[in-house]
Amino acid sequence: MKLYGFPLSPFVRKAAVALQEKGIEFDWAPSNPGQPDEEFLKASPLGKIPAIADGDFLLADSTAIITYLEASHPEPALLPADPKARGRAVWFEEVADTVLIPGGAPIVLNRFLRPNIFGMDCIESEAQAAEQTIERPLDYIESALGEDGWLDGEFSVGDIALGCSAKTLSYTGWSIDAERYPKMAAWYARLGERPAWKQVAEREAAIFASFSH
């Protein structure tokens, strides 16, 4: 299988972690949707990242990809079998994808992309406003977590999506405030110990290193 997309994107990382969790071997093509090549556009005609090529089957969007992986490689499951638990797993994925990531985007833009990629000044007021914006979803996630384990009792796509959001924010120097969010900090540390997470982190670091030269 081939995965397209640069790993700074939490959506790309989400697909990579899901592939790794399921033990699916894949090549990683760090495609840039701003400078798409023909191969990437064939897999993702609308320029969405991530995209995959599984033989002659092409698909874009992290949620669509994980839905496909669950059907084609059902073990280990990333969507719980219990209907309520499955609904909650998808809910937490949506909290990450549609609330936390958009809310935190100005932090990444101003503290990482502008100075490091675009050669522009950071607009710190925008980053600080975004930090306030994401307090509400972070407070909610802290309240939803148990003292141990995962978001809804068993590891799921919700844990992956939220962890990938935090990982992208970490490139800006942001980190989970362990005093305000002790359960979340412990949860993120547990996530970081999973073999699949470590393997993706190593591949991600190698991709960034190759672009820095």
C-alpha positions in Angstrom: 0.0 0.0 0.0 1.1 3.6 -0.6 0.2 6.6 1.6 0.3 10.1 0.2 0.7 13.2 2.4 3.1 15.1 4.5 3.2 14.0 8.2 2.8 17.4 9.7 -0.9 17.0 8.9 -2.7 15.2 11.7 -5.0 13.6 9.1 -2.0 12.0 7.3 -0.5 10.9 10.6 -3.9 9.4 11.6 -3.9 7.2 8.5 -0.3 6.2 9.1 -0.9 5.2 12.7 -4.0 3.2 11.6 -2.0 1.4 9.0 0.8 0.7 11.5 -1.6 -0.5 14.2 -3.1 -3.0 11.7 0.4 -4.2 10.6 -0.1 -3.1 7.0 3.2 -2.4 5.2 3.1 0.8 3.3 5.3 3.2 1.4 5.0 6.8 2.5 5.1 9.5 -0.2 5.1 12.9 1.6 3.0 14.7 -1.1 2.3 18.4 -0.8 -1.2 19.3 -1.8 0.0 22.8 -2.7 2.4 21.3 -5.3 0.6 18.2 -6.3 2.1 15.8 -8.8 0.2 13.6 -11.2 0.5 10.5 -9.1 -1.0 12.2 -6.1 -3.8 13.8 -8.0 -4.7 10.4 -9.5 -5.2 9.1 -5.9 -6.8 12.3 -4.7 -8.5 14.3 -7.5 -9.7 17.0 -5.1 -6.3 17.4 -3.5 -7.3 16.1 -0.1 -4.6 14.5 2.1 -4.1 11.8 3.0 -4.7 9.5 0.1 -3.8 5.8 -0.4 -3.2 3.5 -3.3 -4.0 -0.1 -2.5 -3.1 -1.8 -5.8 -5.5 -0.2 -8.3 -7.9 1.1 -5.5 -7.4 4.8 -4.8 -9.0 6.7 -1.9 -8.6 10.0 -0.1 -9.6 11.4 3.3 -8.5 9.9 6.6 -11.9 8.9 7.8 -12.7 7.2 4.5 -9.4 5.5 4.5 -9.8 4.1 8.0 -13.4 3.0 7.2 -11.9 1.1 4.2 -9.1 -0.4 6.4 -11.6 -1.6 9.0 -13.5 -3.5 6.3 -10.4 -4.8 4.4 -8.2 -5.5 7.5 -10.6 -5.9 10.4 -8.1 -7.0 13.0 -7.1 -5.4 15.2 -10.2 -3.3 15.2 -10.0 0.5 15.5 -13.8 0.8 15.7 -15.3 -1.1 18.6 -17.9 -3.7 18.0 -20.3 -2.4 20.6 -22.7 0.1 18.9 -22.4 2.7 21.7 -18.6 2.4 21.9 -18.3 2.7 18.1 -20.4 5.8 18.1 -18.3 7.3 20.8 -15.1 6.4 19.0 -16.3 8.2 15.9 -17.5 11.1 18.0 -14.0 11.6 19.5 -12.5 11.4 16.0 -14.9 14.2 15.0 -14.0 16.3 18.0 -10.4 16.1 16.9 -11.0 16.5 13.2 -13.7 19.2 13.2 -13.2 21.1 16.5 -9.7 20.7 17.9 -7.7 20.8 14.6 -9.5 23.9 13.1 -9.4 25.6 16.4 -5.7 25.0 16.8 -4.7 25.7 13.2 -3.6 29.3 13.8 -1.1 28.1 16.4 0.5 25.8 13.8 0.3 28.5 11.1 1.9 31.2 13.2 4.4 29.4 15.3 5.6 26.8 12.8 4.6 27.3 9.2 5.0 31.1 9.0 8.6 31.2 10.5 9.9 27.9 9.3 8.2 27.3 5.9 6.9 30.6 4.6 9.6 32.9 5.9 7.1 35.2 7.4 6.6 36.7 10.9 4.4 35.0 13.4 1.2 36.8 14.3 1.4 35.9 18.0 -2.0 37.4 18.8 -3.6 34.9 16.4 -1.8 32.0 18.1 -2.8 33.1 21.6 -6.4 33.5 20.5 -6.4 30.0 19.2 -4.9 28.7 22.4 -8.0 30.1 24.1 -10.3 28.6 21.5 -9.0 25.0 22.1 -9.4 25.3 25.8 -13.1 24.2 25.6 -12.5 21.0 23.6 -9.5 20.2 25.8 -11.5 20.7 28.9 -14.2 18.4 27.5 -11.6 15.7 26.6 -10.2 15.9 30.1 -13.6 15.4 31.6 -14.3 12.4 29.3 -11.1 10.5 30.1 -11.0 7.8 32.8 -8.1 7.6 35.2 -6.4 5.0 33.0 -7.1 3.3 29.7 -8.4 5.0 26.6 -11.1 7.5 25.7 -14.0 5.0 25.8 -12.5 1.9 27.5 -10.7 0.4 24.5 -8.2 1.9 22.2 -9.9 3.3 19.1 -9.7 5.7 16.2 -10.7 8.4 18.6 -7.5 8.0 20.6 -5.5 8.1 17.3 -7.2 11.2 16.0 -6.8 13.2 19.2 -3.2 12.1 19.7 -2.4 13.1 16.1 -3.8 16.6 16.8 -1.6 17.0 19.9 1.4 15.7 18.0 1.0 18.4 15.3 0.5 21.1 17.9 3.8 19.9 19.6 5.8 21.2 16.5 5.0 24.7 17.7 6.3 24.1 21.2 2.8 23.5 22.6 2.3 20.7 25.0 -0.5 19.3 27.1 -0.6 21.2 30.4 -0.3 18.4 32.9 -1.5 20.5 35.8 -4.7 21.5 34.1 -5.1 18.3 32.1 -3.5 15.5 34.2 -5.6 12.7 32.8 -4.9 13.8 29.2 -1.2 14.1 29.8 -1.1 10.6 31.2 -3.2 9.3 28.3 -0.9 11.0 25.7 2.1 9.4 27.4 0.5 6.0 27.1 -0.3 6.6 23.5 3.4 7.4 22.9 4.4 4.0 24.2 2.4 2.1 21.7 4.7 0.4 19.2 2.7 1.6 16.2 2.9 5.2 17.4 6.7 4.9 18.0 7.2 3.4 14.5 5.2 6.2 12.8 7.1 8.9 14.9 10.4 7.4 13.6 9.3 7.5 10.0 7.9 11.0 10.5 11.2 12.2 11.9 13.1 10.7 8.9 10.8 12.5 6.5 11.3 15.8 8.2 15.0 15.2 8.2 15.1 14.5 4.5 13.3 17.8 3.8 15.6 19.8 6.0 18.7 19.1 3.9 
